[in-house]
Each structure stands twice: as structure tokens, then as C-alpha cells.
Amino acid sequence: MVLIRSLKRLSLQSGLWRCLWATRGTAWNGGLETARISLPLACRPISMTATRRVIFNIQDGNDFEERVVNSKKPVVVDFHATWCGPCKVLGPRLEKMIAKQDGKVVMAKVDIDDHTDLALEYGVLAVPTILGMQAGDVVDKIVGVCDEDQLDAFLTKLIGPNV
């Protein structure tokens, strides 16, 4: 029986690697202790580039003020809920499009169950609601699920025509 023991990081000459290790054998077998052998199941390199996350979860009102309202970059704010089916459809689609923007825009995810005050302050009456903000001002809004063409037009309006 193979048991997953832990994720370990190894420093190798070629850089950092993340390895998944497994332990074989049993601790006790008929009065004799069996040997335990650790074998790597899979290894893959860890990227060493210092990239700033462009998609983040809002922790509280102060975090929203600092990372969204005071942001120098345009911000897409995704008001969602964990129980919302349409949010589960729109969220990954929007995250994929934001990731393709090469840092021109950032995305803040706000769970309305955790941050009801922010949802009320920005007039969120249904989820999913997507706000486009620049310099603390709302410049565009989408309510409900939309297709990629609508999201592309939304990002073009927020960032500019070179999307």
C-alpha cells in the first residue's frame, strides 16, 4: 500500500523542485518491523520568477480600500457567492481573461456572504456582479452571466482599445 507522506521541496543543482513522496511498507508485520522506503512519485520545477498576483481575494474593508480603491491599475471586482451556480461559470472564465492581460488589469474577488457591507455600498443586488473600477470610480458594470465577447468589450472599455 502506498501512502502519501508529504510534499517536500528539494534544492537541486538545476533549481528548486517540488516532489511528491510516498512511503512503502508497514510499521509492524508479524512481530517484525518492515523497512520503509521513500520513493518520489512525481517531480516538477517551481518557477522562480517574481510575479505579483493579479487575482486576489478581498479580506476586509481596509483591504478593499487599499487594493481596489487606491489601485493605480484598473480593477475588475467580482462580487460572487460560494453557493451561486452562475458565479461558478463566470468566475473561471473571467479569471482566464484577466490572466491574459499581462498585468494591465487586476481582479479582486469579493464574497458577498463575507462582505455584505461592501456589496451594499456598491449597489450589488444580484450575483454575479462585475464592476470595472478606475481610480476608485465605477466605470462599468455587468450583472449576471455573460459570454466572452461581452467580457472582452467590458475589458476594452476598462483598459483601452489595445486589449
HELIX and SHEET records of a PDB file:
HELIX    1   1 GLY A   61  PHE A   64  1                                   4    
HELIX    2   2 GLU A   65  VAL A   69  3                                   5    
HELIX    3   3 GLY A   85  ALA A   99  1                                  15    
HELIX    4   4 THR A  116  GLU A  121  1                                   6    
HELIX    5   5 GLU A  148  ILE A  159  1                                  12    
SHEET    1   A 3 VAL A   2  LEU A  12  0                                        
SHEET    2   A 3 GLY A  15  ARG A  24 -1                                        
SHEET    3   A 3 ILE A  37  PRO A  45 -1                                        
SHEET    1   B 5 ILE A  55  ASN A  57  0                                        
SHEET    2   B 5 VAL A 106  ASP A 111  1                                        
SHEET    3   B 5 VAL A  75  HIS A  80  1                                        
SHEET    4   B 5 THR A 129  GLN A 134 -1                                        
SHEET    5   B 5 ASP A 137  VAL A 143 -1                                        
END                                                                             
